[in-house]
Amino acid sequence: MLLNSLIPLVNWNLGTGIIMFFGLVCIALMLIVHNMISKGKKEESVKKDDAER
């Protein structure tokens, strides 16, 4: 019984760090895609305005 308390079977620190890193990567990718979409909409509206003139 003493042996089980001395040897931790799970290290939660590494898993938590990996999950946090994965979350940050996902948020960064979502912001990049959102930025690309918003730039594309601005360029389309500028092209339409130029075509109408």
Secondary structure, 3 states (H helix, E strand, C coil): CHHHHHCCCCCHHHHHHHHHHHHHHHHHHHHHHHHHHHHHHHHHHHHHHHHHC
